Amino acid sequence: MTKLTTKSFITVLQITILVLFFSSCTNNSKQAILLPAANTIPIDDDDSRDSVLLKAAHVIPSENQMNALKDEFIAFVHFGPNTFTKLEWGNGMEDPAVFNLKNLDTDQWCRAMKDAGMKKVIITAKHHDGFVLWQSRYTKHGVMSSPFEDGKGDILKELSLSCKKFGIKLGVYLSPADLFQIESKEGLYGNLSKYTKRTIPREVEGRPLENKTTFEFEVDDYNEYFLNQLFELLTEYGPIDEVWFDGAHPKRKGGQQYKYRDWKKLITALAPNAVVFGKEGTRWCGNEAGATRDTEWNAIPYTEDPRTMNLFADITGEDVASIDKLMKGKYLHYQPAETNTSIREGWFYRNDDEQQVRNTDDVFDIYERSVGGNSIFLLNIPPNREGIFSEKDVKVLQETGKRIKETYGIDLLEKAEGPVELLDANEDTFMVLDNDKLILEFKLPKEAKINRFVIQEDVKRHGERVSKHALDVWINGDWQEVVSSTNIGYKRILRFPEVTTNKFRLRILDYRAIPVLQNVSAHYYKSRPPVLEMHRTKLGLVDIAPKMADFKWNPHGENASGNLTKGMKIVYTTNGELPSESSTEYKEPFAFANGMVKALAIMNGEVGSMSEHNFGLLKNKWKIIDDNGSVKEHNGDMLIDENKDTFWQSEKNRINKQYVTLDLGEQTSISAFKYTPPTSVATGMIQKGIIYGSLDGQNWKAIENFEFGNLINDPTPRMHKFKNSFSTRYIKLMALEIAGANDSAAIAELDFYK
């Protein structure tokens, strides 16, 4: 902690005098609060780095934000026409009849969420295509025009009832983007209508609203439409605990603007407990892959006052709120991140045989990194065309919930000696760490096996302050550091290889203001057989190996990964059946082409999560005939080298369409292909294209167009099944549209399937 400059110290003293009247504060709390704590704090022109850090340490969450943090693990549900068209993004002109839902079991959804330990669900009431999942008065483009329950079905109503039954909070995703309103002849989006004073909600004959509250806003046609629908959702399906606004826009029209401040007034009045995502409430983590930052501060700098802002840009950088970032702001605002990703490849359900599902190890790891890294974990589970979560998804949710409960349901510090304020599991107690209390010791009645340690700051009252800390354990008569980390915030889960001890020492190494901790706990995660990953060489040899986490620590000079996998056995199948203990044991790489390999690890009698990989045709005879001009460092051979970390990239600004031509070496029947985009660059994602086939490399036939959506945010492999199989030796892939309007195509790997 650097010393305050004289000027900033005088400023602090002046403000301290102003807050002495807060008689409700305890003596300890008075010592910890040097400034009035607030959700948003302005930065003055003459603030120094030290005074800005001090202000950042006094930025606290609102009540709604605090409740959102405490929800920790929440669900996303993407459901709509895309579920039936198998596309990520619709075009808005889908016939509502495509939503041919025969059955719906929202109780099954909520039961699976409850088993996982989720506390809230957010559903795509309206996605970018404009199709609505409830019986809206203001459009016919939705369930009311679909075959579902003869047009009388209401997904929102069913989910709302199930949420109440299972004790799960409900949130709604209402997309500002609306392709139906853009593309329709009478569409309201960007129709250049005048801004006039209008009453919300607009009355509809024969459809009275029970809630008689009205609002007056000066808005155009589309904002009125949006506010009317928002009114329906917030008053007829509540209580609503989160409103989710997506920043994605597949298309815009007519310079359409959104009057978010009016939306916010309506939300505040009708859903006072709702946190608003994508605005000043909670923010996007910056990716859709489940990646987390090592340091996630929630006191965020803004150049404008976020309390009055209309537009909020996505925050995607690795450095969100370091002192260098804070110094560029004019306001400091508390804004937790939601780490959002999907349990499946893509946001909408496509199929069960090709769309990969995350295994339990992966989901549990994201849970620990996100919730234990000062953010909220938002996991998407897309219902299938039967109106339920698929069996694979449900199993992963159940296993994840079981691990969370087994690991964090037991606090091994429950009977420990140490600061009572941190061990009493009471949210209203906390401990102020003066300079003589920066090292805390905890002693258990007897030795125990531990590999998780949880720390929480008192962010509700005192904000986020600790910037560096370390944990020591007592081993062989001496203290040994097992893990160190940066900030803490609402919650930090420290993970380290298993140790057996009865004494812990937490050391606070650096901080922005006097640290105030709220809770600590210790836990044991039972080691399980590791998740496996598979890879095939260009010659066709498949290897299977553990995908191990790197804890960057070797206890007692031994290798942690080796310790965790001793006695492990790997079994696999190549015929589509689930592997079992009697399946073929993996001992060395084996030759395999075109089909599914399923594998799992068995250790100490326990069976691990199954991993699977769908391999395409062998590439040992493939050749690149023409890559239409490629960047020197990313030549055509890189898209068939069986290495997803390398990629082909075409030259920029080419007059002709970017394409690549392959010789498969022999005539082959093709039924599908897989496009793997690069992940190291965000340019070149092929969003639309066409596949050509040829038997002689001279005479070409157009086979089929393909389309992949949301590639920039979700650069996962995409599969395209051809309507009819075709026989060919030569293949040409031509890009018709590059995501983000880029002018260079890129492919990390291309696979074709019989």
For each residue, the residues with C-beta under 8 A, 3 or more apart:
1: 510 511 512 513
2: 50
3: 50
4: 8 9 12 48 50 51 54
5: 8 9 48 50 51
6: 9 10
7: 10 11 46 48
8: 4 5 11 12 47 48 50 51 54
9: 4 5 6 12 13
10: 6 7 13 14
11: 7 8 14 15 51
12: 4 8 9 15 16 34 35 51 54
13: 9 10 16 17
14: 10 11 17 18
15: 11 12 18 19 34 35 36
16: 12 13 19 20 34 35
17: 13 14 20
18: 14 15 21 36
19: 15 16 22 33 35 36
20: 16 17 30
21: 18
22: 19 25 30 33
23:
24:
25: 22 29 30 33
26: 29 30
27: 30 31
28: 31 32 430 431 432
29: 25 26 32 33 430 432 461 462
30: 20 22 25 26 27 33
31: 27 28 432 434 514
32: 28 29 432 462 513 514 516
33: 19 22 25 29 30 36 37 58 462
34: 12 15 16 54 58 513 514
35: 12 15 16 19 41 54 55 58
36: 15 18 19 33 58
37: 33 58 59 60 461 462 463
38: 41 58 59 60
39: 59 60 61 62 65 333 334
40: 59 305 306 307 331 332 333 334
41: 35 38 55 56 58 59 331 332
42: 305 330 331 332
43: 47 52 55 301 326 329 330 331 332
44: 47
45:
46: 7
47: 8 43 44 51 52 55
48: 4 5 7 8 51 52
49: 52 53 323 327
50: 2 3 4 5 8 53 54
51: 4 5 8 11 12 47 48 54 55
52: 43 47 48 49 55 56 323 326 327 332
53: 49 50 56 57 323 326 512 513
54: 4 8 12 34 35 50 51 57 58 512 513
55: 35 41 43 47 51 52 58 59 332
56: 41 52 53 59 297 299 321 326 332 463 464 512
57: 53 54 299 462 463 464 465 511 512 513
58: 33 34 35 36 37 38 41 54 55 462 463 513
59: 37 38 39 40 41 55 56 298 299 332 333 334 463 464
60: 37 38 39 334 459 460 461 462 463
61: 39 65 66 69 298 334 336 459 460
62: 39 65 66 281 334
63: 66 67
64: 67 68 273 274 275 281
65: 39 61 62 68 69 275 281 282 334 335 336
66: 61 62 63 69 70 459 460
67: 63 64 70 71 241 273 275
68: 64 65 71 242 275 281 282 336 376
69: 61 65 66 72 336 376 459 490 491
70: 66 67
71: 67 68 74 119 120 169 376
72: 69 119 371 376 377 491
73: 116 117 118 119 367 371 376 377 379 404
74: 71 118 119 120 121 122 169 171 242 376 377 378 379
75: 113 116 118 120 121 122 378 379 380 381
76: 121 122 173 340 342 347 378 379 380 381
77: 109 121 122 123 124 159 380 381 382 383
78: 82 83 124 127 342 347 348 380 382
79: 83 123 124 133 155 348 382 383
80: 83 90 99 124 127 129 131 133 348
81: 84 85 90 94 96 98 99 129 131
82: 78 85 86 87 88 89 90 127 129 348
83: 78 79 80 86 99 348 349 382 383 384 385
84: 81 98 99 100 385
85: 81 82 90 94 98
86: 82 83 348 350 351
87: 82 90 348 707 709
88: 82 346 347 348 708 709 710 714
89: 82 128 129 250 709 710
90: 80 81 82 85 87 94 127 128 129 131 179
91: 94 129 179 183
92: 128 129 130 178 179 180 181 182 183 184
93: 179 180 183 184
94: 81 85 90 91 98 129 131
95: 98
96: 81 99 131 140 141 142 143 145 146
97: 100 145 146 147
98: 81 84 85 94 95 146
99: 80 81 83 84 96 131 143 146 147 148
100: 84 97 146 147 148 385
101: 104 146 147 148 153 385 387
102: 386 387
103: 386 387 388
104: 101 148 153 155 158 387
105: 108 109 387 388
106: 109 110 155 158 159 161 162
107: 110 111 162 165 166
108: 105 111 112 388 389 394
109: 77 105 106 112 113 121 159 162 381 383 388 389
110: 106 107 113 114 121 159 162 163 165 166 168
111: 107 108 114 115 166
112: 108 109 115 116 381 389 393 394 397 398
113: 75 109 110 116 118 121 166 168 381 397
114: 110 111 117 118 166 167 168
115: 111 112 394 397 398 401 402
116: 73 75 112 113 379 397 398 400 401 404
117: 73 114 400 401 404 405
118: 73 74 75 113 114 121 168 379
119: 71 72 73 74 168 169
120: 71 74 75 168 169 170 171 241 242
121: 74 75 76 77 109 110 113 118 159 163 168 169 170 171
122: 74 75 76 77 170 171 172 173 242 244 277 378
123: 77 79 133 155 156 159 170 171 172 173
124: 77 78 79 80 127 133 173 175
125: 132 133 134 156 172 173 174 233
126: 130 131 132 133 142 173 174 175 178 229
127: 78 80 82 90 124 130 131 173 175
128: 89 90 92 175 177 178 179 246 248 249 250
129: 80 81 82 89 90 91 92 94 178 179 180
130: 92 126 127 139 141 175 178 179 180 181
131: 80 81 90 94 96 99 126 127 141 142 180
132: 125 126 136 139 141 142 143 229
133: 79 80 123 124 125 126 142 143 154 155 156
134: 125 142 143 154 155 156 157 232 233 236 237
135: 142 143 144 152 154 157
136: 132 139 142 144 229 232
137: 204 207 228 232
138: 202 204 225 228 229 232
139: 130 132 136 142 180 225 229
140: 96 144 145
141: 96 130 131 132 145 180 184
142: 96 126 131 132 133 134 135 136 139 145 146
143: 96 99 132 133 134 135 146 148 151 153 154 155
144: 135 136 140 151 152
145: 96 97 140 141 142 151
146: 96 97 98 99 100 101 142 143 151 153
147: 97 99 100 101 150 151
148: 99 100 101 104 143 151 153
149: 152 153
150: 147
151: 143 144 145 146 147 148
152: 135 144 149
153: 101 104 143 146 148 149 158
154: 133 134 135 143 157 158
155: 79 104 106 123 133 134 143 158 159
156: 123 125 133 134 159 160 172 233 237
157: 134 135 154 160 161 237
158: 104 106 153 154 155 161 162
159: 77 106 109 110 121 123 155 156 162 163 170
160: 156 157 163 164 170 237 238
161: 106 157 158 164 165
162: 106 107 109 110 158 159 165 166 168
163: 110 121 159 160 166 167 168 169 170
164: 160 161 167
165: 107 110 161 162
166: 107 110 111 113 114 162 163
167: 114 163 164
168: 110 113 114 118 119 120 121 162 163
169: 71 74 119 120 121 163 239 241 242
170: 120 121 122 123 159 160 163 237 238 239 240 241
171: 74 120 121 122 123 240 241 242 243 244 274
172: 122 123 125 156 233 234 237 240 242 243 244
173: 76 122 123 124 125 126 127 244 246
174: 125 126 226 229 230 233 243 244 245
175: 124 126 127 128 130 178 245 246 248
176: 226 245 246 249 258
177: 128 246 248 249 250 251 252
178: 92 126 128 129 130 175 181 182 187 189 222
179: 90 91 92 93 128 129 130 182 183 250 251
180: 92 93 129 130 131 139 141 183 184 187
181: 92 130 178 184 187 188 189 222 225
182: 92 178 179 187 189 190 251 252 253
183: 91 92 93 179 180 187
184: 92 93 141 180 181 187
185:
186:
187: 178 180 181 182 183 184 190 191
188: 181 191 193 221 222 224 225
189: 178 181 182 222 253 254 256
190: 182 187 222 252 253 254 255 256
191: 187 188 220 221 222 254
192: 254
193: 188 220 221 222
194: 220
195: 218 219 220
196: 218 219
197: 216 217 218
198: 202 216 217 218 219 224
199: 202 214 215 216
200: 214 215 216 217 224 227 228 231 266
201: 209 214 227 228 231 232
202: 138 198 199 224 228
203: 208
204: 137 138 207
205:
206:
207: 137 204
208: 203
209: 201 212 231 232 235 236
210: 235 236
211: 231 235 236 270
212: 209
213: 235 269 270
214: 199 200 201
215: 199 200 227 262 265 266 269
216: 197 198 199 200
217: 197 198 200 223 224 227 259 262 265
218: 195 196 197 198
219: 195 196 198 223 224 227 259 262
220: 191 193 194 195 223 224
221: 188 191 193 224 225
222: 178 181 188 189 190 191 193 225 226 256
223: 217 219 220 226 227 258 259 262
224: 188 198 200 202 217 219 220 221 227 228
225: 138 139 181 188 221 222 228 229
226: 174 176 222 223 229 230 258 263
227: 200 201 215 217 219 223 224 230 231 262 263 266
228: 137 138 200 201 202 224 225 231 232
229: 126 132 136 138 139 174 225 226 232 233
230: 174 226 227 233 234 243 263 266 267
231: 200 201 209 211 227 228 234 235 266 270
232: 134 136 137 138 201 209 228 229 235 236 237
233: 125 134 156 172 174 229 230 236 237 240
234: 172 230 231 237 238 240 243 266 267 270 271 274
235: 209 210 211 213 231 232 238 270
236: 134 209 210 211 232 233
237: 134 156 157 160 170 172 232 233 234 240
238: 160 170 234 235 270 271
239: 169 170 271 273
240: 170 171 172 233 234 237 243 271 273 274
241: 67 120 169 170 171 271 273 274 275
242: 68 74 120 122 169 171 172 274 275 276 277 282
243: 171 172 174 230 234 240 267 271 274 275 276 277
244: 122 171 172 173 174 277 278
245: 174 175 176 260 276 277 278 279
246: 128 173 175 176 177 278
247: 278 284 312 314
248: 128 175 177 710 713
249: 128 176 177 252
250: 89 128 177 179 709
251: 177 179 182
252: 177 182 190 249 255 256
253: 182 189 190 256
254: 189 190 191 192
255: 190 252
256: 189 190 222 252 253
257:
258: 176 223 226 263 310 311
259: 217 219 223 262 263 310
260: 245 263 264 279 310 311
261: 264 265 308 310
262: 215 217 219 223 227 259 265 266
263: 226 227 230 258 259 260 266 267
264: 260 261 267 268 276 279
265: 215 217 261 262 268 269
266: 200 215 227 230 231 234 262 263 269 270
267: 230 234 243 263 264 270 271 274 276
268: 264 265 271 272
269: 213 215 265 266 272
270: 211 213 231 234 235 238 266 267
271: 234 238 239 240 241 243 267 268 274
272: 268 269
273: 64 67 239 240 241
274: 64 171 234 240 241 242 243 267 271
275: 64 65 67 68 241 242 243 281 282
276: 242 243 245 264 267 279 280 281 282
277: 122 242 243 244 245 281 282 283 284 338
278: 244 245 246 247 282 283 284 312
279: 245 260 264 276 309 312
280: 276 306 307 309 312 333 335
281: 62 64 65 68 275 276 277 335
282: 65 68 242 275 276 277 278 335 336 337 338 376
283: 277 278 300 312 314 315 335 336 337 338
284: 247 277 278 314 315 316 337 338 340
285: 291 292 293 337 338 339 340 370 375
286: 314 315 316 317 337
287: 290 291 316 713
288: 340 341 342 710 713 714
289: 341 714 715 716
290: 287 339 341 362 366 369 370
291: 285 287 339
292: 285 296 339 366 369 370 373 375
293: 285 296 318 320 373
294: 373 485 486
295: 320 322 486 487
296: 292 293 320 337 373 374 375 487 489
297: 56 300 320 321 322 374 464 487 489
298: 59 61 321 334 335 336 337 374 459 464 489 490
299: 56 57 59 321 326 332 333 334 463 464
300: 283 297 315 320 321 332 333 334 335
301: 43 321 325 326 327 328 329 330 331 332 333
302: 305 306 309 329 330 331 332 333
303: 328 329 330 331
304: 308 309 330 331
305: 40 42 302 308 309 330 331
306: 40 280 302 309 312 331 333 335
307: 40 280 333
308: 261 304 305
309: 279 280 302 304 305 306 312
310: 258 259 260 261
311: 258 260
312: 247 278 279 280 283 306 309
313:
314: 247 283 284 286
315: 283 284 286 300 320
316: 284 286 287
317: 286 320
318: 293
319: 322 324 325
320: 293 295 296 297 300 315 317 325 337
321: 56 297 298 299 300 301 325 326
322: 295 297 319 325 326
323: 49 52 53 326 327
324: 319 327 328
325: 301 319 320 321 322 328 329
326: 43 52 53 56 299 301 321 322 323 329 332
327: 49 52 301 323 324
328: 301 303 324 325
329: 43 301 302 303 325 326 332
330: 42 43 301 302 303 304 305
331: 40 41 42 43 301 302 303 304 305 306
332: 40 41 42 43 52 55 56 59 299 300 301 302 326 329
333: 39 40 59 280 299 300 301 302 306 307
334: 39 40 59 60 61 62 65 298 299 300 463
335: 65 280 281 282 283 298 300 306
336: 61 65 68 69 282 283 298 374 375 376 490
337: 282 283 284 285 286 296 298 320 374 375 376
338: 277 282 283 284 285 375 376 377 378
339: 285 290 291 292 366 369 370 373 375 376 377 378
340: 76 284 285 288 378 379 380
341: 288 289 290 366 378 379 380
342: 76 78 288 345 346 347 358 379 380 381 382 714
343: 357 358 363 379 380 381 382 393 396 397
344: 349 350 355 356 357 358 380 382 393
345: 342 355 356 716 717 718
346: 88 342 350 355 382 710 714 716 718
347: 76 78 88 342 380 382 710 714
348: 78 79 80 82 83 86 87 88 382
349: 83 344 355 382 383 384 385 390
350: 86 344 346 354 355
351: 86 354 355
352: 355 384 390 392
353:
354: 350 351 614 672 719 721
355: 344 345 346 349 350 351 352 719
356: 344 345 612
357: 343 344 390 392 393 396
358: 342 343 344 362 363 396
359: 362 363 396 531 609 610 611
360: 363 364 396 399 400 403 609
361: 364 365 528 530 531 547 608 609
362: 290 358 359 365 366 531
363: 343 358 359 360 366 367 379 396 397 400
364: 360 361 367 368 400 403 404
365: 361 362 368 369 549
366: 290 292 339 341 362 363 369 370 377 379
367: 73 363 364 370 371 372 377 400 404
368: 364 365 371 372 452 493 495
369: 290 292 339 365 366 372 373
370: 285 290 292 339 366 367 373 375 376 377
371: 72 73 367 368 375 376 377 491 493
372: 367 368 369 454 491 492 493 494 495
373: 292 293 294 296 339 369 370 492 493
374: 296 297 298 336 337 464 487 488 489 490 491 492
375: 285 292 296 336 337 338 339 370 371
376: 68 69 71 72 73 74 282 336 337 338 339 370 371
377: 72 73 74 338 339 366 367 370 371
378: 74 75 76 122 338 339 340 341
379: 73 74 75 76 116 118 340 341 342 343 363 366
380: 75 76 77 78 340 341 342 343 344 347
381: 75 76 77 109 112 113 342 343 389 393 397
382: 77 78 79 83 342 343 344 346 347 348 349
383: 77 79 83 109 349 386 387 388 389
384: 83 349 352 387 388 389 390
385: 83 84 100 101 349
386: 102 103 383
387: 101 102 103 104 105 383 384
388: 103 105 108 109 383 384
389: 108 109 112 381 383 384 393 394 397
390: 349 352 357 384 393 394
391: 394 395
392: 352 357 395 396
393: 112 343 344 357 381 389 390 396 397
394: 108 112 115 389 390 391 397 398
395: 391 392 398 399
396: 343 357 358 359 360 363 392 393 399 400
397: 112 113 115 116 343 363 381 389 393 394 400 401
398: 112 115 116 394 395 401 402
399: 360 395 396 402 403 609
400: 116 117 360 363 364 367 396 397 403 404
401: 115 116 117 397 398 404 405
402: 115 398 399 405 406
403: 360 364 399 400 406 407 525
404: 73 116 117 364 367 400 401 407 408 409
405: 117 401 402 408 409
406: 402 403 409 410 526
407: 403 404 410 452 523 524 525 526
408: 404 405 452 454 521 523
409: 404 405 406
410: 406 407 523 524
411: 414 425 521 522 523
412: 416 444 448 450 521 522 523 524
413: 416 418 423 442 444 520 521 522
414: 411 423
415: 444 445
416: 412 413 423 442 443 444 445 522
417: 442 443
418: 413 422 423 440 441 442 443 520
419: 422 423 431 440
420: 423 424 429
421: 424 426 429 430 431 517
422: 418 419 431 440 517 518 519 520
423: 413 414 416 418 419 420 442 519 520
424: 420 421 429
425: 411 519
426: 421 429
427: 460 518 519
428:
429: 420 421 424 426 518
430: 28 29 421 458 461 462 516 517 518
431: 28 419 421 422 437 516 517 518
432: 28 29 31 32 437 514 515 516
433: 437 438 440 508 514 515 516 517
434: 31 437 514
435: 438
436:
437: 431 432 433 434 440
438: 433 435 507 508 515
439: 505 506 507 508
440: 418 419 422 433 437 505 506 520
441: 418 503 504 505 506
442: 413 416 417 418 423 503 504 505 506 520 522
443: 416 417 418 502 503 504
444: 412 413 415 416 447 448 501 502 503
445: 415 416 502
446: 502
447: 444 500 501 502
448: 412 444 500 501 502 522 524
449: 498 499 500 524
450: 412 453 473 498 499 500 501 504 522 523 524
451: 495 496 497 498 499 523 524 525
452: 368 407 408 493 494 495 496 522 523 524 525
453: 450 471 483 493 494 496 504 506 520 521 522 523
454: 372 408 491 492 493 494 519 520 521 522 523
455: 469 488 491 492 494 506 517 519 520
456: 459 488 490 491 492 517 518 519 520
457: 462 463 464 465 466 488 489 490 515 516 517 518
458: 430 461 462 516 517 518
459: 60 61 66 69 298 456 462 463 464 489 490 518
460: 60 61 66 427 518
461: 29 37 60 430 458 516
462: 29 32 33 37 57 58 60 430 457 458 459 465 516
463: 37 56 57 58 59 60 299 334 457 459 513
464: 56 57 59 297 298 299 374 457 459 487 488 489 490 512
465: 57 457 462 511 512 513 514 515 516
466: 457 469 487 488 508 510 511 512 515
467: 486 487 510 511 512
468: 484 485 486 487 508 509 510 511
469: 455 466 484 485 488 492 506 507 508 509
470: 481 483 484 485 506 507 509
471: 453 481 482 483 484 494 496 504 505 506 507
472: 479 480 481 482 504 505 506 507
473: 450 479 480 482 499 501 503 504 505
474: 477 478 479 480 501 502 503 504 505
475: 478 480 499 501
476:
477: 474
478: 474 475
479: 472 473 474 505
480: 472 473 474 475
481: 470 471 472 484
482: 471 472 473 496 497 499 553 555
483: 453 470 471 494 495 496 551 553
484: 468 469 470 471 481 509
485: 294 468 469 470 488 492 494
486: 294 295 467 468
487: 295 296 297 374 464 466 467 468 492
488: 374 455 456 457 464 466 469 485 491 492 517
489: 296 297 298 374 457 459 464 492
490: 69 298 336 374 456 457 459 464
491: 69 72 371 372 374 454 455 456 488
492: 372 373 374 454 455 456 469 485 487 488 489
493: 368 371 372 373 452 453 454
494: 372 452 453 454 455 471 483 485
495: 368 372 451 452 483 525 549 551
496: 451 452 453 471 482 483 499 551 553
497: 451 482 551 553 555 560 563 564
498: 449 450 451 524 527 555
499: 449 450 451 473 475 482 496 555
500: 447 448 449 450
501: 444 447 448 450 473 474 475 504
502: 443 444 445 446 447 448 474
503: 441 442 443 444 473 474
504: 441 442 443 450 453 471 472 473 474 501 522
505: 439 440 441 442 471 472 473 474 479
506: 439 440 441 442 453 455 469 470 471 472 520
507: 438 439 469 470 471 472
508: 433 438 439 466 468 469 511 515
509: 468 469 470 484
510: 1 466 467 468
511: 1 57 465 466 467 468 508 514 515
512: 1 53 54 56 57 464 465 466 467
513: 1 32 34 53 54 57 58 463 465
514: 31 32 34 432 433 434 465 511
515: 432 433 438 457 465 466 508 511
516: 32 430 431 432 433 457 458 461 462 465
517: 421 422 430 431 433 455 456 457 458 488 520
518: 422 427 429 430 431 456 457 458 459 460
519: 422 423 425 427 454 455 456
520: 413 418 422 423 440 442 453 454 455 456 506 517
521: 408 411 412 413 453 454
522: 411 412 413 416 442 448 450 452 453 454 504
523: 407 408 410 411 412 450 451 452 453 454
524: 407 410 412 448 449 450 451 452 498
525: 403 407 451 452 495
526: 406 407
527: 498 564
528: 361 603 606 608
529: 568 600 601 602 603 606 607 608 609
530: 361 546 547 548 564 565 568 601 608
531: 359 361 362 546 547 601 608 609 611
532: 544 545 546 547 570 599 600 601 608 611
533: 544 545 546 547 611
534: 542 543 544 597 599 611 613
535: 542 543 545 642
536: 540 541 542 543 592 615 642
537: 540 541 543 589 642
538: 619 620 640 641 642
539: 620
540: 536 537 591 592 593 618 620
541: 536 537 589 590 591
542: 534 535 536 589 590 591 592 597 615
543: 534 535 536 537 589
544: 532 533 534 570 572 586 597 599
545: 532 533 535
546: 530 531 532 533 561 565 568 601
547: 361 530 531 532 533
548: 530 561 564 565
549: 365 495
550:
551: 483 495 496 497 560
552:
553: 482 483 496 497 560
554: 557 558 559 560
555: 482 497 498 499 558 560 563
556:
557: 554
558: 554 555 562 563
559: 554 562 563
560: 497 551 553 554 555 563 564
561: 546 548 564 565
562: 558 559 565 566
563: 497 555 558 559 560 566
564: 497 527 530 548 560 561
565: 530 546 548 561 562 568 601 603
566: 562 563
567: 603 604
568: 529 530 546 565 601 602 603
569: 585 601 602 603
570: 532 544 585 586 599 600 601 602
571: 579 580 581 582 583 584 585 586 599 600 602
572: 544 579 583 584 586 597 598 599 600
573: 576 577 578 579 583 584 597 598 599
574: 592 595 596 597
575:
576: 573 595 596 598
577: 573 583 598
578: 573 598 610
579: 571 572 573 583 598 599 600 610
580: 571 583
581: 571 602 607
582: 571
583: 571 572 573 577 579 580
584: 571 572 573
585: 569 570 571
586: 544 570 571 572 590 599
587:
588:
589: 537 541 542 543
590: 541 542 586
591: 540 541 542
592: 536 540 542 574 595 597 615
593: 540 615 616 617 618
594: 615 616 617 618 753 754
595: 574 576 592 614 615
596: 574 576 612 613 614 615
597: 534 542 544 572 573 574 592 612 613 615
598: 572 573 576 577 578 579 610 611 612
599: 532 534 544 570 571 572 573 579 586 610 611 612
600: 529 532 570 571 572 579 607 608 609 610 611
601: 529 530 531 532 546 565 568 569 570 607 608
602: 529 568 569 570 571 581 605 606 607 608
603: 528 529 565 567 568 569 606 608
604: 567
605: 602
606: 528 529 602 603
607: 529 581 600 601 602
608: 361 528 529 530 531 532 600 601 602 603
609: 359 360 361 399 529 531 600
610: 359 578 579 598 599 600
611: 359 531 532 533 534 598 599 600
612: 356 596 597 598 599
613: 534 596 597
614: 354 595 596 674 753
615: 536 542 592 593 594 595 596 597 751
616: 593 594 673 674 751 752 753
617: 593 594 664 668 751 752 753 754
618: 540 593 594 621
619: 538 622 640 642
620: 538 539 540
621: 618 664 665 666
622: 619 640 662 663 664 665
623: 662 663 665
624: 627 635 636 637 639 640 660 661 662 663
625: 661 662 663 697 730
626: 659 660 661
627: 624 630 635 636 648 650 660 661
628: 650 654 656 658 659 660
629: 650 651 654
630: 627 634 635 636 648 649 650 651
631: 634 635 649 650 651 744
632: 635
633:
634: 630 631 638 646 647 648 649 746
635: 624 627 630 631 632 638 648
636: 624 627 630 639 640 648 660
637: 624 640 641 648
638: 634 635 641 643 646 647 648 748
639: 624 636 647 648 660 747 748 749 750
640: 538 619 622 624 636 637 662 749 750
641: 538 637 638 646 749
642: 535 536 537 538 619 749
643: 638 646 749
644: 676 679 748 749
645: 680 748
646: 634 638 641 643 748
647: 634 638 639 678 680 681 684 746 747 748 749
648: 627 630 634 635 636 637 638 639 660 746 747
649: 630 631 634 678 681 684 744 745 746
650: 627 628 629 630 631 654 658 660 684 735 744 745 746
651: 629 630 631 654 744
652: 743 744
653: 743
654: 628 629 650 651 657 658 743
655:
656: 628 659
657: 654 734 735 736
658: 628 650 654 734 735 738 744 745
659: 626 628 656 732 733 734 735 745
660: 624 626 627 628 636 639 648 650 732 733 745 747 750
661: 624 625 626 627 697 730 731 732
662: 622 623 624 625 640 730 731 732 733 750
663: 622 623 624 625 697 729 730
664: 617 621 622 667 668 728 729 730 731 752
665: 621 622 623 729
666: 621 729
667: 664 695 727 728 729
668: 617 664 727 728 729 752 754
669: 725 726 727 754
670: 673 693 722 725 726 727 728 731 752 753 754
671: 721 722 725 753 754
672: 354 719 720 721 722 752 753
673: 616 670 691 719 720 722 750 751 752 753
674: 614 616 717 718 719 720 749 750 751 752 753
675: 686 706 708 717 718 720 747 750
676: 644 717 718 747 748 749 750 751
677: 684 685 686 711 715 716 717 718 746 747 748
678: 647 649 681 684 715 746 747 748
679: 644 715 748
680: 645 647
681: 647 649 678 684 746
682: 685 712 715 740
683: 738 740 742 744 746
684: 647 649 650 677 678 681 738 742 744 745 746 747
685: 677 682 708 711 712 715 738 739 740 742 746
686: 675 677 689 708 711 733 735 737 738 739 745 746 747
687: 707 708 709 711 737 738 739
688: 705 706 707 708 735 736 737
689: 686 705 706 733 734 735 736 737
690: 702 703 704 705 706 733 734 736
691: 673 702 703 704 705 706 722 731 732 733 734
692: 700 701 702 703 731 732 733 734
693: 670 700 701 703 726 727 728 730 731 732
694: 697 698 699 700 701 728 729 730 731 732
695: 667 699 727 728 729 730
696: 699 729 730
697: 625 661 663 694 729 730
698: 694
699: 694 695 696
700: 692 693 694 730 732
701: 692 693 694
702: 690 691 692
703: 690 691 692 693 722 726 728
704: 690 691 720 722 723
705: 688 689 690 691 736
706: 675 688 689 690 691 720
707: 87 687 688
708: 88 675 685 686 687 688 711 718 720
709: 87 88 89 250 687
710: 88 89 248 288 346 347 713 714
711: 677 685 686 687 708 714 715 718 739
712: 682 685 715 739 740
713: 248 287 288 710
714: 88 288 289 342 346 347 710 711
715: 289 677 678 679 682 685 711 712
716: 289 345 346 677
717: 345 674 675 676 677 749
718: 345 346 674 675 676 677 708 711
719: 354 355 672 673 674
720: 672 673 674 675 704 706 708
721: 354 671 672
722: 670 671 672 673 691 703 704 725 726
723: 704
724:
725: 669 670 671 722
726: 669 670 693 703 722
727: 667 668 669 670 693 695
728: 664 667 668 670 693 694 695 703 731
729: 663 664 665 666 667 668 694 695 696 697
730: 625 661 662 663 664 693 694 695 696 697 700
731: 661 662 664 670 691 692 693 694 728 752
732: 659 660 661 662 691 692 693 694 700
733: 659 660 662 686 689 690 691 692 747 750
734: 657 658 659 689 690 691 692
735: 650 657 658 659 686 688 689 738 745
736: 657 688 689 690 705
737: 686 687 688 689
738: 658 683 684 685 686 687 735 741 742 743 744 745
739: 685 686 687 711 712 742
740: 682 683 685 712
741: 738
742: 683 684 685 738 739
743: 652 653 654 738
744: 631 649 650 651 652 658 683 684 738
745: 649 650 658 659 660 684 686 735 738
746: 634 647 648 649 650 677 678 681 683 684 685 686
747: 639 647 648 660 675 676 677 678 684 686 733 750
748: 638 639 644 645 646 647 676 677 678 679
749: 639 640 641 642 643 644 647 674 676 717
750: 639 640 660 662 673 674 675 676 733 747
751: 615 616 617 673 674 676
752: 616 617 664 668 670 672 673 674 731
753: 594 614 616 617 670 671 672 673 674
754: 594 617 668 669 670 671
